[in-house]
Amino acid sequence: MVSNWQIQQTAQKIKQGAVIAYPTEGVWGLGCDPWQVAAVEKILALKQRPMYKGLILIAAAIEQFDFILHDIPATQRAQLETTWPGPNTWLVPHQDRLPYWITGEHDTVAIRVTDHPLVQALCAYTGPIVSTSANPAGRPSANSRLKVEQYFHGCLDAVLNGALGGRKSPSLIRDLMTGRVIRPA
């Protein structure tokens, strides 16, 4: 069992620019503070992922995304609220409220309110964090801490130990404006 103290310590490390690994709903993830370019660049280097692809942000509650969502239509906000927290990632217009190293070449940003209790607790302290699968490009997503260690031994600043959420697939990704499914669950 992870203590609140351990969550707070990990949150503090994130705020200081750390790159961490943590369990998500279905696979292990890599995360950092999205406003710290050096941390994001480290994740991209570890994953061998180009910046132009963009990254997903996760949060503990929809209110943590108000800086992006405050001017979307009420019907679309209601759609988000009915699917969160949970395994639903939405592409929403970012209107240049996020840096390029998060959005890549896209006019939208991928966001999700997690229902994983450990990650919710972490994001309650940090605000939104980057969430990308813990694997180098082209390799299977890490489904255990051991696999995270095999992929990234000695390269991470912290590992928040815990159990996966029990889902067998990554989250569904949809475009909020069009409803188009980008990645099925």
Backbone torsions as a table, in degrees:
resi	resn	phi	psi	omega
1	MET	NA	132.1	179.6
2	VAL	-86.4	130.9	-179.0
3	SER	-83.3	159.5	176.0
4	ASN	-60.4	-35.5	177.6
5	TRP	-60.5	-43.8	179.1
6	GLN	-63.2	-39.9	178.1
7	ILE	-64.0	-44.2	179.1
8	GLN	-62.7	-41.3	178.8
9	GLN	-63.4	-41.7	178.3
10	THR	-66.0	-41.3	177.7
11	ALA	-60.2	-42.0	178.8
12	GLN	-62.7	-40.7	178.1
13	LYS	-62.7	-42.0	178.4
14	ILE	-60.0	-46.1	180.0
15	LYS	-61.9	-24.2	179.2
16	GLN	-91.7	4.9	175.9
17	GLY	102.3	12.2	-178.3
18	ALA	-74.2	152.9	168.8
19	VAL	-107.3	127.1	-176.7
20	ILE	-123.1	162.7	168.2
21	ALA	-113.2	146.3	-178.3
22	TYR	-157.2	154.7	178.5
23	PRO	-77.8	141.1	175.4
24	THR	-116.3	-164.0	-177.6
25	GLU	-63.7	-33.6	-175.5
26	GLY	-128.2	-33.4	-178.5
27	VAL	-139.8	171.0	174.8
28	TRP	-76.4	146.7	-179.2
29	GLY	-123.5	162.4	169.8
30	LEU	-108.9	141.2	-178.4
31	GLY	-146.1	163.0	177.2
32	CYS	-166.9	176.7	174.7
33	ASP	-73.0	122.0	-176.5
34	PRO	-67.1	-15.0	-178.1
35	TRP	-89.5	-5.8	-178.6
36	GLN	-103.7	100.3	-173.6
37	VAL	-58.3	-39.0	-178.9
38	ALA	-63.0	-38.6	178.7
39	ALA	-67.5	-43.0	178.7
40	VAL	-63.7	-43.5	178.6
41	GLU	-61.5	-35.4	177.6
42	LYS	-64.7	-44.0	177.5
43	ILE	-60.8	-46.0	-179.5
44	LEU	-61.1	-39.1	178.2
45	ALA	-66.7	-44.2	179.1
46	LEU	-60.3	-39.4	-178.4
47	LYS	-84.6	-11.7	-173.5
48	GLN	57.2	46.1	-176.5
49	ARG	-113.3	131.2	178.7
50	PRO	-72.1	146.2	-177.6
51	MET	-63.2	-32.6	-174.2
52	TYR	-63.3	-17.1	-179.5
53	LYS	-74.0	-23.8	-178.2
54	GLY	81.4	170.3	-177.0
55	LEU	-136.1	160.9	176.8
56	ILE	-90.1	142.9	171.1
57	LEU	-111.9	140.6	175.3
58	ILE	-122.1	156.5	-178.5
59	ALA	-144.1	169.3	178.9
60	ALA	-84.1	-26.8	-176.3
61	ALA	-153.7	154.3	-178.4
62	ILE	-59.0	-31.7	-178.9
63	GLU	-60.6	-25.6	178.2
64	GLN	-69.0	-14.2	176.7
65	PHE	-103.9	9.9	-178.0
66	ASP	-56.9	-30.1	179.5
67	PHE	-64.6	-20.7	176.5
68	ILE	-99.3	-36.5	-168.9
69	LEU	-95.2	-6.2	-169.5
70	HIS	-60.7	-21.1	-178.7
71	ASP	-117.5	17.6	174.6
72	ILE	-81.2	155.4	179.8
73	PRO	-60.0	148.7	-177.1
74	ALA	-58.3	-35.6	-179.4
75	THR	-66.0	-36.6	178.9
76	GLN	-74.6	-36.6	175.6
77	ARG	-63.5	-40.3	178.2
78	ALA	-61.7	-37.0	177.8
79	GLN	-62.8	-42.6	176.9
80	LEU	-61.6	-46.5	-176.8
81	GLU	-62.0	-30.8	-179.8
82	THR	-77.9	-16.3	-178.3
83	THR	-107.5	-2.5	-178.3
84	TRP	-121.1	150.8	-6.9
85	PRO	-70.8	151.9	179.8
86	GLY	161.0	-175.0	-171.6
87	PRO	-83.6	41.9	-179.1
88	ASN	-118.2	114.3	176.1
89	THR	-101.3	133.0	-177.9
90	TRP	-118.0	138.9	170.4
91	LEU	-89.8	119.8	-179.0
92	VAL	-125.5	149.0	177.2
93	PRO	-60.8	132.5	-178.6
94	HIS	-96.5	-15.9	177.0
95	GLN	47.8	41.4	177.9
96	ASP	58.2	30.1	176.9
97	ARG	-93.6	-0.9	177.7
98	LEU	-130.0	153.3	-179.2
99	PRO	-74.2	159.0	179.9
100	TYR	-56.0	-35.9	-176.7
101	TRP	-66.1	-12.2	173.0
102	ILE	-99.7	-44.6	-173.7
103	THR	-85.3	-20.6	-175.1
104	GLY	62.6	-141.1	-176.7
105	GLU	-90.2	16.6	-172.7
106	HIS	-101.1	151.4	173.9
107	ASP	-84.9	-6.0	179.5
108	THR	-119.7	164.1	174.0
109	VAL	-129.2	143.2	179.0
110	ALA	-86.7	124.0	-179.3
111	ILE	-134.1	151.7	179.2
112	ARG	-150.8	142.4	169.1
113	VAL	-98.4	114.7	-174.4
114	THR	-73.0	149.7	171.7
115	ASP	-110.4	10.8	176.0
116	HIS	-79.7	118.7	-173.3
117	PRO	-57.5	-39.4	-179.9
118	LEU	-66.3	-44.2	-179.0
119	VAL	-71.3	-35.8	174.2
120	GLN	-59.5	-44.9	179.8
121	ALA	-62.9	-41.2	178.7
122	LEU	-62.8	-49.4	-178.4
123	CYS	-67.5	-23.9	174.9
124	ALA	-61.6	-30.6	178.5
125	TYR	-88.4	-33.3	-171.8
126	THR	-98.1	-25.0	-163.8
127	GLY	84.1	-170.3	-178.9
128	PRO	-57.9	143.5	175.0
129	ILE	-128.7	160.6	172.9
130	VAL	-65.9	141.5	174.8
131	SER	-137.8	109.6	177.8
132	THR	-136.8	147.9	-176.0
133	SER	-60.4	144.3	-176.8
134	ALA	-86.0	82.7	177.5
135	ASN	-164.9	146.3	170.2
136	PRO	-67.9	152.3	-179.7
137	ALA	-51.3	133.9	177.8
138	GLY	84.2	-4.6	179.5
139	ARG	-104.5	156.7	178.7
140	PRO	-63.2	147.1	176.3
141	SER	-61.8	143.0	179.2
142	ALA	-70.4	125.8	177.7
143	ASN	-111.2	13.4	176.5
144	SER	-155.3	159.4	176.1
145	ARG	-63.4	-35.6	177.9
146	LEU	-57.6	-44.1	-179.7
147	LYS	-66.0	-37.7	175.2
148	VAL	-58.7	-46.4	179.6
149	GLU	-62.7	-39.8	178.4
150	GLN	-63.0	-41.2	-179.2
151	TYR	-72.9	-41.3	-166.1
152	PHE	-128.2	26.2	-176.0
153	HIS	-49.7	123.5	176.5
154	GLY	77.8	0.1	-176.0
155	CYS	-103.8	-9.8	-177.9
156	LEU	-100.4	151.7	179.7
157	ASP	-84.6	-25.0	179.9
158	ALA	-164.2	155.4	172.7
159	VAL	-128.4	123.1	176.2
160	LEU	-93.0	103.4	-173.9
161	ASN	-74.3	144.1	178.4
162	GLY	172.9	178.3	-178.1
163	ALA	-92.2	148.4	172.0
164	LEU	-65.9	160.1	-176.5
165	GLY	-79.1	-5.1	174.4
166	GLY	96.6	-2.7	177.4
167	ARG	-79.0	147.4	-176.9
168	LYS	-96.2	-7.1	-177.4
169	SER	-139.6	159.5	175.5
170	PRO	-64.7	169.8	-177.5
171	SER	-68.2	152.4	172.2
172	LEU	-66.7	136.7	175.4
173	ILE	-118.3	125.1	178.3
174	ARG	-131.5	154.0	174.7
175	ASP	-87.8	122.2	-176.6
176	LEU	-65.1	-35.0	-176.0
177	MET	-76.6	-34.5	-174.9
178	THR	-108.1	-21.0	-174.4
179	GLY	80.7	-4.0	-177.1
180	ARG	-63.5	135.2	176.3
181	VAL	-82.1	123.4	179.5
182	ILE	-92.3	-41.6	177.4
183	ARG	-139.4	117.4	177.4
184	PRO	-69.3	157.7	179.4
185	ALA	-77.0	NA	NA
